Amino acid sequence: MTLGVIISTYNNPEWLEKTLWGYMCQSRPADEIVIADDGSRDDTRRLIERYSDRLPLRHVWHEDDGFRKTKILNEALRVAQSDYLVFTDQDCVPRRDFLAVHTAAAEPGRFLSGGAFRLPMDISRLMSRDDIESGRAFDLTWLRANGLPLSFKCTKLVQKPWFSRLMNTVTPAGATWNGGNASTWRELLLAARGFDERLRYGGEDRELGERLVNAGVRGKQVRYSAVILHLDHGRPYVNQEAIEANNAIRRETRARGITVTEHGL
């Protein structure tokens, strides 16, 4: 199968570049990477152009008119050509085996549900290209030496396949569609007509997963094996009114068993 990645971005070329470094050293390289750009300035476009000879990049952009991530993700879905698509964000740096894990775990009629390991701002800024390419950035010893507090969440970074499989099985977290780390077959996304473009920030990705589940597409947990580091950032776009409106749409999706949005592709 062909494998594509769709990366959402908005006005953070510094973090996007770190994420692209991660995709440059994947053990299973992407066949295409579509950057879904929700209206970034020209510095993002210039960054993508600089890396276009090293990665199979395509840049899909629309003008900045507030938070319209679902709309630009649908535009990226329109141009993507791969059989299987991984969705992630500009601030999610993948471990070397990230795409290999998604490829190996893919099953017909399923979607994969991953998570993220959140870093504090000081480590997010400190992380260099060499740290990512060498794998140091994903090593608990290096992270602890640079001030990462020890917590149960650190178990996500234990690099033992048997442990990851066990934790994926026993975790109480539901297998939901998480926009920073999720994947499925392109044909299933097209059948669902992609993302609901009425949705703004706050569960906008989850609603797609809920429609997939209504259509019989079950989630599969990979949060302990498909590892990404989430770089810290502010969220000035958070709007409680929009979150409440999103929650109302999601409740309707679940209650009515909706499988196809009338506000998408």
C-alpha atoms as a printed R data frame, in Angstrom:
    type eleno elety resid chain resno       x      y      z
1   ATOM     1    CA   MET     A     1   0.000  0.000  0.000
2   ATOM     2    CA   THR     A     2   1.035  3.611 -0.470
3   ATOM     3    CA   LEU     A     3   1.377  5.690  2.687
4   ATOM     4    CA   GLY     A     4   0.631  9.383  3.044
5   ATOM     5    CA   VAL     A     5   0.897 11.851  5.917
6   ATOM     6    CA   ILE     A     6  -1.303 14.925  6.364
7   ATOM     7    CA   ILE     A     7   0.216 17.535  8.702
8   ATOM     8    CA   SER     A     8  -1.896 20.479  9.858
9   ATOM     9    CA   THR     A     9  -0.035 23.740 10.447
10  ATOM    10    CA   TYR     A    10  -0.590 27.377 11.320
11  ATOM    11    CA   ASN     A    11   2.098 30.056 11.765
12  ATOM    12    CA   ASN     A    12   4.730 28.007 13.565
13  ATOM    13    CA   PRO     A    13   7.507 27.187 11.088
14  ATOM    14    CA   GLU     A    14   9.994 26.547 13.911
15  ATOM    15    CA   TRP     A    15   7.959 23.658 15.272
16  ATOM    16    CA   LEU     A    16   6.982 22.452 11.787
17  ATOM    17    CA   GLU     A    17  10.664 22.212 10.851
18  ATOM    18    CA   LYS     A    18  11.404 19.999 13.857
19  ATOM    19    CA   THR     A    19   8.498 17.782 12.818
20  ATOM    20    CA   LEU     A    20   9.833 17.555  9.251
21  ATOM    21    CA   TRP     A    21  13.232 16.488 10.636
22  ATOM    22    CA   GLY     A    22  11.410 13.551 12.199
23  ATOM    23    CA   TYR     A    23   9.907 12.534  8.859
24  ATOM    24    CA   MET     A    24  13.286 12.734  7.161
25  ATOM    25    CA   CYS     A    25  14.614  9.821  9.225
26  ATOM    26    CA   GLN     A    26  11.661  7.417  9.204
27  ATOM    27    CA   SER     A    27  12.521  3.742  8.782
28  ATOM    28    CA   ARG     A    28   9.425  3.514  6.552
29  ATOM    29    CA   PRO     A    29   9.391  6.805  4.594
30  ATOM    30    CA   ALA     A    30   6.133  8.435  3.550
31  ATOM    31    CA   ASP     A    31   5.173  8.259 -0.116
32  ATOM    32    CA   GLU     A    32   3.608 11.724  0.182
33  ATOM    33    CA   ILE     A    33   3.316 14.415  2.836
34  ATOM    34    CA   VAL     A    34   0.564 16.993  2.463
35  ATOM    35    CA   ILE     A    35   0.893 20.128  4.583
36  ATOM    36    CA   ALA     A    36  -2.608 21.374  5.442
37  ATOM    37    CA   ASP     A    37  -1.951 25.068  6.107
38  ATOM    38    CA   ASP     A    38  -4.730 27.038  7.818
39  ATOM    39    CA   GLY     A    39  -3.535 30.415  6.532
40  ATOM    40    CA   SER     A    40   0.093 30.750  7.640
41  ATOM    41    CA   ARG     A    41   2.351 33.626  6.611
42  ATOM    42    CA   ASP     A    42   4.992 33.329  3.890
43  ATOM    43    CA   ASP     A    43   7.690 32.033  6.252
44  ATOM    44    CA   THR     A    44   5.874 28.680  6.385
45  ATOM    45    CA   ARG     A    45   5.687 28.514  2.589
46  ATOM    46    CA   ARG     A    46   9.415 29.259  2.336
47  ATOM    47    CA   LEU     A    47  10.208 26.525  4.866
48  ATOM    48    CA   ILE     A    48   8.210 23.965  2.889
49  ATOM    49    CA   GLU     A    49   9.977 24.981 -0.320
50  ATOM    50    CA   ARG     A    50  13.377 24.476  1.361
51  ATOM    51    CA   TYR     A    51  12.500 20.891  2.237
52  ATOM    52    CA   SER     A    52  10.683 19.958 -0.972
53  ATOM    53    CA   ASP     A    53  13.775 18.308 -2.432
54  ATOM    54    CA   ARG     A    54  14.242 16.125  0.676
55  ATOM    55    CA   LEU     A    55  10.658 15.092  1.390
56  ATOM    56    CA   PRO     A    56   7.658 14.383 -0.922
57  ATOM    57    CA   LEU     A    57   5.860 17.559  0.172
58  ATOM    58    CA   ARG     A    58   2.689 19.180 -1.121
59  ATOM    59    CA   HIS     A    59   1.425 22.455  0.337
60  ATOM    60    CA   VAL     A    60  -2.313 23.110  0.576
61  ATOM    61    CA   TRP     A    61  -3.146 26.626  1.844
62  ATOM    62    CA   HIS     A    62  -6.087 28.939  2.258
63  ATOM    63    CA   GLU     A    63  -6.347 32.484  3.596
64  ATOM    64    CA   ASP     A    64  -6.367 33.092  7.329
65  ATOM    65    CA   ASP     A    65  -9.987 33.542  8.406
66  ATOM    66    CA   GLY     A    66  -9.870 32.207 11.946
67  ATOM    67    CA   PHE     A    67  -9.603 28.557 13.018
68  ATOM    68    CA   ARG     A    68 -10.624 26.518  9.971
69  ATOM    69    CA   LYS     A    69  -8.575 23.366 10.476
70  ATOM    70    CA   THR     A    70 -11.357 21.035  9.348
71  ATOM    71    CA   LYS     A    71 -11.743 22.869  6.042
72  ATOM    72    CA   ILE     A    72  -8.035 22.786  5.183
73  ATOM    73    CA   LEU     A    73  -7.819 19.125  6.226
74  ATOM    74    CA   ASN     A    74 -10.569 18.385  3.705
75  ATOM    75    CA   GLU     A    75  -8.600 20.247  1.038
76  ATOM    76    CA   ALA     A    76  -5.564 18.115  1.891
77  ATOM    77    CA   LEU     A    77  -7.704 14.986  1.731
78  ATOM    78    CA   ARG     A    78  -8.862 16.008 -1.742
79  ATOM    79    CA   VAL     A    79  -5.300 16.145 -3.085
80  ATOM    80    CA   ALA     A    80  -3.870 13.155 -1.192
81  ATOM    81    CA   GLN     A    81  -3.419 10.086 -3.368
82  ATOM    82    CA   SER     A    82  -2.130  7.411 -0.980
83  ATOM    83    CA   ASP     A    83  -4.109  4.320 -0.014
84  ATOM    84    CA   TYR     A    84  -3.498  4.865  3.688
85  ATOM    85    CA   LEU     A    85  -3.274  8.222  5.487
86  ATOM    86    CA   VAL     A    86  -1.713  9.251  8.803
87  ATOM    87    CA   PHE     A    87  -2.976 12.519 10.313
88  ATOM    88    CA   THR     A    88  -0.815 14.629 12.609
89  ATOM    89    CA   ASP     A    89   0.070 18.215 13.532
90  ATOM    90    CA   GLN     A    90   2.956 20.651 13.090
91  ATOM    91    CA   ASP     A    91   4.035 20.199 16.714
92  ATOM    92    CA   CYS     A    92   4.217 16.381 16.759
93  ATOM    93    CA   VAL     A    93   7.745 15.046 16.185
94  ATOM    94    CA   PRO     A    94   7.651 11.358 15.172
95  ATOM    95    CA   ARG     A    95  10.019  8.706 16.455
96  ATOM    96    CA   ARG     A    96  11.987  6.890 13.766
97  ATOM    97    CA   ASP     A    97   9.554  3.938 13.695
98  ATOM    98    CA   PHE     A    98   6.365  6.017 13.751
99  ATOM    99    CA   LEU     A    99   5.240  5.358 10.169
100 ATOM   100    CA   ALA     A   100   6.464  1.762 10.277
101 ATOM   101    CA   VAL     A   101   4.216  1.158 13.298
102 ATOM   102    CA   HIS     A   102   1.185  2.682 11.566
103 ATOM   103    CA   THR     A   103   1.891  0.594  8.472
104 ATOM   104    CA   ALA     A   104   2.300 -2.665 10.387
105 ATOM   105    CA   ALA     A   105  -0.781 -2.116 12.551
106 ATOM   106    CA   ALA     A   106  -3.126 -1.108  9.713
107 ATOM   107    CA   GLU     A   107  -6.082 -3.442  9.192
108 ATOM   108    CA   PRO     A   108  -8.987 -3.427  6.741
109 ATOM   109    CA   GLY     A   109 -11.996 -1.612  8.153
110 ATOM   110    CA   ARG     A   110 -10.131 -0.169 11.149
111 ATOM   111    CA   PHE     A   111  -8.574  3.129 12.213
112 ATOM   112    CA   LEU     A   112  -5.564  3.546 14.475
113 ATOM   113    CA   SER     A   113  -5.680  5.707 17.586
114 ATOM   114    CA   GLY     A   114  -2.397  7.113 18.858
115 ATOM   115    CA   GLY     A   115  -1.485  9.615 21.522
116 ATOM   116    CA   ALA     A   116   1.337 12.052 22.224
117 ATOM   117    CA   PHE     A   117   4.011 12.589 24.846
118 ATOM   118    CA   ARG     A   118   3.839 16.247 25.864
119 ATOM   119    CA   LEU     A   119   7.082 18.115 26.423
120 ATOM   120    CA   PRO     A   120   7.587 21.298 28.446
121 ATOM   121    CA   MET     A   121   8.553 24.460 26.576
122 ATOM   122    CA   ASP     A   122  12.222 24.435 27.615
123 ATOM   123    CA   ILE     A   123  12.833 20.959 26.183
124 ATOM   124    CA   SER     A   124  10.730 21.766 23.103
125 ATOM   125    CA   ARG     A   125  13.041 24.692 22.354
126 ATOM   126    CA   LEU     A   126  16.215 22.806 23.263
127 ATOM   127    CA   MET     A   127  15.584 19.858 20.942
128 ATOM   128    CA   SER     A   128  17.909 19.995 17.935
129 ATOM   129    CA   ARG     A   129  17.932 18.253 14.588
130 ATOM   130    CA   ASP     A   130  20.703 15.961 15.808
131 ATOM   131    CA   ASP     A   131  18.684 15.085 18.919
132 ATOM   132    CA   ILE     A   132  15.801 13.986 16.693
133 ATOM   133    CA   GLU     A   133  17.850 12.157 14.060
134 ATOM   134    CA   SER     A   134  19.966 10.318 16.639
135 ATOM   135    CA   GLY     A   135  16.901  9.322 18.659
136 ATOM   136    CA   ARG     A   136  18.171 11.046 21.824
137 ATOM   137    CA   ALA     A   137  15.049 13.190 21.968
138 ATOM   138    CA   PHE     A   138  12.960 10.049 22.561
139 ATOM   139    CA   ASP     A   139  15.273  8.599 25.206
140 ATOM   140    CA   LEU     A   140  14.110  8.959 28.797
141 ATOM   141    CA   THR     A   141  17.683  9.298 30.060
142 ATOM   142    CA   TRP     A   142  18.263 12.343 27.819
143 ATOM   143    CA   LEU     A   143  14.879 13.846 28.645
144 ATOM   144    CA   ARG     A   144  15.371 13.367 32.396
145 ATOM   145    CA   ALA     A   145  18.869 14.894 32.165
146 ATOM   146    CA   ASN     A   146  17.249 17.961 30.593
147 ATOM   147    CA   GLY     A   147  14.696 18.419 33.334
148 ATOM   148    CA   LEU     A   148  11.723 16.229 32.389
149 ATOM   149    CA   PRO     A   149   9.758 15.280 35.527
150 ATOM   150    CA   LEU     A   150   9.240 11.564 36.034
151 ATOM   151    CA   SER     A   151   5.611 10.433 35.786
152 ATOM   152    CA   PHE     A   152   3.527  7.460 34.700
153 ATOM   153    CA   LYS     A   153   3.200  9.068 31.271
154 ATOM   154    CA   CYS     A   154   6.897  8.320 30.712
155 ATOM   155    CA   THR     A   155   5.889  4.693 30.094
156 ATOM   156    CA   LYS     A   156   4.941  5.827 26.559
157 ATOM   157    CA   LEU     A   157   8.659  6.152 25.829
158 ATOM   158    CA   VAL     A   158   9.710  2.666 26.962
159 ATOM   159    CA   GLN     A   159  11.194  1.232 23.768
160 ATOM   160    CA   LYS     A   160  10.349 -2.442 24.255
161 ATOM   161    CA   PRO     A   161   7.839 -3.900 21.765
162 ATOM   162    CA   TRP     A   162   6.393 -6.409 24.232
163 ATOM   163    CA   PHE     A   163   5.757 -3.626 26.751
164 ATOM   164    CA   SER     A   164   4.126 -1.390 24.138
165 ATOM   165    CA   ARG     A   165   1.814 -4.198 23.027
166 ATOM   166    CA   LEU     A   166   0.832 -4.908 26.637
167 ATOM   167    CA   MET     A   167   0.124 -1.265 27.403
168 ATOM   168    CA   ASN     A   168  -1.908 -0.791 24.206
169 ATOM   169    CA   THR     A   169  -4.058 -3.696 25.411
170 ATOM   170    CA   VAL     A   170  -4.555 -2.685 29.040
171 ATOM   171    CA   THR     A   171  -4.800  1.108 28.756
172 ATOM   172    CA   PRO     A   172  -8.188  2.430 29.862
173 ATOM   173    CA   ALA     A   173  -8.010  5.173 27.201
174 ATOM   174    CA   GLY     A   174 -10.556  4.707 24.442
175 ATOM   175    CA   ALA     A   175  -9.448  4.238 20.835
176 ATOM   176    CA   THR     A   176 -10.640  7.609 19.548
177 ATOM   177    CA   TRP     A   177  -9.651  9.589 16.454
178 ATOM   178    CA   ASN     A   178  -6.984 11.961 17.795
179 ATOM   179    CA   GLY     A   179  -5.928 14.572 15.258
180 ATOM   180    CA   GLY     A   180  -2.249 14.555 16.206
181 ATOM   181    CA   ASN     A   181  -1.851 10.809 15.777
182 ATOM   182    CA   ALA     A   182  -4.447  8.787 13.883
183 ATOM   183    CA   SER     A   183  -4.645  6.874 10.620
184 ATOM   184    CA   THR     A   184  -6.949  4.927  8.357
185 ATOM   185    CA   TRP     A   185  -7.709  4.114  4.733
186 ATOM   186    CA   ARG     A   186  -8.350  7.013  2.401
187 ATOM   187    CA   GLU     A   187 -11.448  5.320  0.959
188 ATOM   188    CA   LEU     A   188 -13.069  5.203  4.418
189 ATOM   189    CA   LEU     A   189 -12.437  8.920  4.928
190 ATOM   190    CA   LEU     A   190 -13.893  9.749  1.539
191 ATOM   191    CA   ALA     A   191 -16.956  7.611  2.273
192 ATOM   192    CA   ALA     A   192 -17.486  9.637  5.478
193 ATOM   193    CA   ARG     A   193 -16.988 12.834  3.418
194 ATOM   194    CA   GLY     A   194 -14.082 13.885  5.557
195 ATOM   195    CA   PHE     A   195 -14.256 16.435  8.349
196 ATOM   196    CA   ASP     A   196 -17.312 18.439  9.356
197 ATOM   197    CA   GLU     A   197 -16.378 22.007  8.403
198 ATOM   198    CA   ARG     A   198 -18.788 23.552 10.912
199 ATOM   199    CA   LEU     A   199 -16.441 22.497 13.704
200 ATOM   200    CA   ARG     A   200 -13.883 24.853 15.208
201 ATOM   201    CA   TYR     A   201 -11.335 24.067 17.937
202 ATOM   202    CA   GLY     A   202 -12.335 21.505 20.561
203 ATOM   203    CA   GLY     A   203 -12.996 17.882 19.646
204 ATOM   204    CA   GLU     A   204 -13.187 18.677 15.936
205 ATOM   205    CA   ASP     A   205 -11.084 15.612 15.113
206 ATOM   206    CA   ARG     A   206 -12.989 13.299 17.441
207 ATOM   207    CA   GLU     A   207 -16.243 13.845 15.554
208 ATOM   208    CA   LEU     A   208 -14.810 12.191 12.452
209 ATOM   209    CA   GLY     A   209 -13.836  9.152 14.514
210 ATOM   210    CA   GLU     A   210 -17.324  8.978 15.975
211 ATOM   211    CA   ARG     A   211 -18.801  8.844 12.465
212 ATOM   212    CA   LEU     A   212 -16.327  6.135 11.496
213 ATOM   213    CA   VAL     A   213 -17.380  4.079 14.519
214 ATOM   214    CA   ASN     A   214 -21.046  4.575 13.584
215 ATOM   215    CA   ALA     A   215 -20.170  3.133 10.169
216 ATOM   216    CA   GLY     A   216 -18.616  0.047 11.761
217 ATOM   217    CA   VAL     A   217 -14.987  1.197 11.513
218 ATOM   218    CA   ARG     A   218 -13.532  0.252 14.894
219 ATOM   219    CA   GLY     A   219 -10.580  1.992 16.499
220 ATOM   220    CA   LYS     A   220  -7.369  0.173 17.414
221 ATOM   221    CA   GLN     A   221  -5.037  1.443 20.118
222 ATOM   222    CA   VAL     A   222  -1.400  2.277 19.226
223 ATOM   223    CA   ARG     A   223  -0.695  5.045 21.776
224 ATOM   224    CA   TYR     A   224   2.247  3.168 23.315
225 ATOM   225    CA   SER     A   225   3.843  2.061 20.043
226 ATOM   226    CA   ALA     A   226   3.275  4.920 17.542
227 ATOM   227    CA   VAL     A   227   5.257  7.520 19.477
228 ATOM   228    CA   ILE     A   228   5.331 11.270 18.875
229 ATOM   229    CA   LEU     A   229   6.710 14.098 21.015
230 ATOM   230    CA   HIS     A   230   4.281 16.986 21.371
231 ATOM   231    CA   LEU     A   231   6.072 20.340 21.414
232 ATOM   232    CA   ASP     A   232   4.644 22.909 23.797
233 ATOM   233    CA   HIS     A   233   2.665 25.939 22.560
234 ATOM   234    CA   GLY     A   234  -0.033 28.383 23.531
235 ATOM   235    CA   ARG     A   235  -3.657 28.114 22.383
236 ATOM   236    CA   PRO     A   236  -4.968 31.631 21.746
237 ATOM   237    CA   TYR     A   237  -7.665 30.210 19.461
238 ATOM   238    CA   VAL     A   238  -9.519 28.424 22.295
239 ATOM   239    CA   ASN     A   239 -13.124 29.632 22.338
240 ATOM   240    CA   GLN     A   240 -15.552 28.190 24.868
241 ATOM   241    CA   GLU     A   241 -18.585 29.048 22.755
242 ATOM   242    CA   ALA     A   242 -17.104 27.142 19.794
243 ATOM   243    CA   ILE     A   243 -16.285 24.168 22.036
244 ATOM   244    CA   GLU     A   244 -19.887 24.031 23.254
245 ATOM   245    CA   ALA     A   245 -21.167 24.215 19.667
246 ATOM   246    CA   ASN     A   246 -18.796 21.389 18.703
247 ATOM   247    CA   ASN     A   247 -20.012 19.282 21.623
248 ATOM   248    CA   ALA     A   248 -23.614 19.737 20.466
249 ATOM   249    CA   ILE     A   249 -22.711 18.515 16.964
250 ATOM   250    CA   ARG     A   250 -20.857 15.534 18.426
251 ATOM   251    CA   ARG     A   251 -23.800 14.611 20.637
252 ATOM   252    CA   GLU     A   252 -26.036 14.624 17.561
253 ATOM   253    CA   THR     A   253 -23.535 12.476 15.643
254 ATOM   254    CA   ARG     A   254 -23.563  9.876 18.399
255 ATOM   255    CA   ALA     A   255 -27.293  9.994 19.129
256 ATOM   256    CA   ARG     A   256 -28.369  9.697 15.492
257 ATOM   257    CA   GLY     A   257 -25.630  7.309 14.414
258 ATOM   258    CA   ILE     A   258 -24.504  9.700 11.675
259 ATOM   259    CA   THR     A   259 -21.895  8.210  9.342
260 ATOM   260    CA   VAL     A   260 -21.637 10.875  6.619
261 ATOM   261    CA   THR     A   261 -21.390 14.632  7.152
262 ATOM   262    CA   GLU     A   262 -23.356 17.017  4.976
263 ATOM   263    CA   HIS     A   263 -20.786 19.712  5.785
264 ATOM   264    CA   GLY     A   264 -17.611 18.108  4.442
265 ATOM   265    CA   LEU     A   265 -16.254 16.892  1.135
